[in-house]
Amino acid sequence: MKMLGYLTNQLFRVIKENRFMSVLGSRINDAPVLFSSQSRMKVAVSDDPYASGISMQNNPLYGIMNPGSICVMGASNRLHSMGTTALLNILGSGFEGPVWVVHPKDRSVQDVKTFRHIESLPEAPDLVVLVIPTVLVPEVLEEAGRKGTRHAVVITAGYNEIGAEGKALQKRIDEVVERYGIRYIGPNCLGFVNARRRINTTTIPYDGRCGGIGFASHSGSYVCQALPYAEGMDLGVGEFISLGNEGNVDVVDALEYFRANEDIKVVGLYLESIRRPRLFRDAARRLSREKPVVALYSGSTPEGSRAAASHTAAVAGSGRIMEGFLRQCGIVQAETSTELFEWLNAFERMPLPRGPRVAILTNSGGPGASMADQVGKSELTLARFSRELREKIGSVLPPTGSAGNPIDLSFSSDMSVYGEKLPRMLAEASDVDAILVYGLGIYATDLWKRIGVRAKGELPTEMVQALKSMLEAQADTMSGALKAGGKPVLAANLDASMDKGVRRMMMKGNIPVYNGPEQAVKALAAMWRYKKMRDNMTI
């Protein structure tokens, strides 16, 4: 009886610990399966290679993301080919190691001397980038393996995502990479960017800011098309990885790579399925205790699920189940691609809020009310100012202003009120945890130029420059005053009405600027949501 009681207790313990994963792992009847069983990973479900901790250098992604030399196959003298654009981005990104090109006919490609075969290269490249016909990939990987190469980027598509013929080719790739110990991202991916090492193997140039955002995506387009978007928003790109079909490197490896990478401050994910859910959960929880993680999941509807299957051979399913799973992992879930990158911007630039109390500073009543309304829809709260703080605020406001929350400056000829005095009061206030600002740079210099044309033909160049300098100085002063209290500060405007120089000055001061009052509130709410999840997370 004692043995029976012991076994019964153990059974209930196992059921309790695994009931959520059991629901995630399978669905009844013909409902879609959330997590893919098509994984080709050789790691057993019960084996977690990262549980005891391994260095970043021992992660399979390290050799891919940090090569000393690169060989490109698939580039040509045709500028419009994907292989050529990948080569040009590698050459143009400032990569300091040798770059070799293999081409069966041309003696040079884009002014780079070519070799007929990988075996004829002067040494084994650390990384091969393949943009070649689908059927040639297995034999080229075989040649690279014989040469001594152990890392690859397979941009070529046409495998598990297209049916039986593609799956047969994928099986041949699996056999080759297992035989030689090759780790690779893809197939059906668009490469990666390592901004700190100045490596870009994608098809889109990137000349923007190097920062602390790590991003792993099942979609190559979300990596590539995010690059010009990142430049425009001044996002701090650290390392962006297109995982594709996840041949033998998947999102679990990416999570652990980013966790061990001290240069990465926040992690973004675009997910269409999760092939190793238990290991994903454990890796995500380890990571989210140390760094914020924001994810966008596609495939929660039947339409999205079918699109994901044809895209990367992913098997997707219930959005509600995935929402609960991501929350259990400590991951903040974005609803749109815009939210994903806007929230990453906030996490990378700002400290986490200590609490939910928000102060709103605006020079326009309507947008301030919109901000307050969005606060009411979130887990944030409007800060209740003490009498002392209200009196201090009221002492500098014009008669038309409001010392409540939102603080509505209305109109003041004293630019230091909005640019320095009020921001410093809020930064130092003990009853405020975070600050939202609306309306900075609303009197944009290009708008004044148009007004000048209507008034007397054209504003003098000196006046335009003086106005520009004044606005940028106000932004610089304001960002310094706001950040004095060590609180998160997010600014917003309607994009067309904001001076671009002012936006740059705010970004230079590390304050993110959003195109609309609601977007700023949502980003701050995501930060508070993550803070609560992290603080409540148990081992």
Steps between C-alpha positions, in 0.01 A plus 500: 500500500785742580652435159161555333453825690848616402440422132164675512654814648776496239245462222300799623821704528596419141148579377502832687840603363423399145129560454556831324758356264273205429226734387752686286652192348189349345147589399188285477347363179583708193593823682839642395814402689672799657852366508667334205609138514713551190810593696820346373684583823697209641454625857262281698203671665632414846852628423563871540856580387469849645365409845841488664616809314735518202706789373388709207799370304365145531156592369453381138404853399830649613699354213232611254468854631872559561697352207857593422457427128202462266442321170199596285351266241227631273630850437553611140549811290123535472421772749139395557572148631463424872847348520652816354322732742607279792860517381488877453359546850777285647761703313332833576430442868864529598573135579874476564563134418563343159197457270521235229262436213447165329366514144514221238576731202582865571855585603382791712168603652443860604877557483572204727719219368308174480579133554341209313442285808503535878779243506723737300479778760827585679350385832174378643260795544344538842161562338346419161201699376297303243258657253510222242245267335314282748629167370866608527501588869562147639806436281642849562464451876678166454786678324514768771504234770792319334687829482452555874220757513263454793251787466262606224216732402260328258290772338375257234135393538302202372513239776250399770272789408419363150419131553648152443774595254623779724489275806718244323759768428482617861573145612815499288608829661436352844727205424782724373498750787483222757793322339724808508362679806383803302264743673297731280210744489235437236414367257253753365647788699646842417820492701599714796643832614761537772534878520777496759716270287391690186365193322187507286417188296144613418372659180435844657775750598519628858689815596310588818582505869669203663314427822369239737204341318522130417235369262427147377233439239336219308438758229794627299302803389449614858878500538580668167215749487557592862845634410393819314220538755761478777709768331201734480401439865862499621455153649814349647558191286730253670455160336205411274460133398275349234442139613295382201399134522732440799703218348720431802509837675173626642352769719607318818863541394431867424352560846804352671740683268338833583496420872875440502570804281581797724451747214133403459265688736157398367382216275229498234343193339279440199351150541293275276539185711721353770667169421641425846239644741645370828849620420359828367311555825806432715731713284250786483451503876875509558534785253200706612626505858800695369378687189161605360362283219229622261335262252262523205323174417332427166283196440233540766219493241429231236603748231824590676573135572472408132725792405762394757497141370572609145753754614741309727337156537379612841203337670316768693185511711293669768589860572352477850714200586811670368416815695488300823818314413695818425379654825621192686838552333519862621465633144304814414280439196450775241190507282654665194839526333505873575448433869778240497767744384362801688511305825851373432600864453361593843658202678841567346508870586318529833517355852201301618232687695509442874122515511190574289456872587526715187525877458397652167649829381338652193462834324175385340185393686360251248808276462552519878147368549570224247808401699299497823229290338756244382652491849154414634478207257833358616650379826649844556342771717507879490718626783318698772713805564561611855384849599859615511564378144177657369598832653847486346351417160239774527762760587658480153191443284326776306141587607362274224701196614389207718702365794309171508609179333531533201689825545371715216735789435272646234711790371797662673751743358754375755647194327690398815169410670430216258864430415657487846301616808205259477710203380739543794212519749355175369839330487557579868144427620474199732139430398583455130646177357506587127451803274320541168557814293296626207556791262873560497614665178143562390602830343719333242733715295362377168151605610626844585660521157160443343342761725775743405429450131137592557591800711772676301647268247760315706647499852859619516748213516641637826155492663436142389838389633443685827163329544654162421781555750252611767281192453795262508644670809163465671493129415853455631422681826171317541651155451766578761242626751263207446770237543632653823266288709594164349143439383379378162402791273315452172408781262237519228380720221319469172787432266430757230491783755829425671830658409743228391790673676304499826427129456871436448590696814252302709632175357855618567391548861374139486134598528282307251251703299174348373264596219190549710405529869352150531814329367716654773258382771490147360880480498519615862224254598704219343798600715289492816344167401844346456621646831210334684551166325872500574454590867240225546689233312617199700784268409 
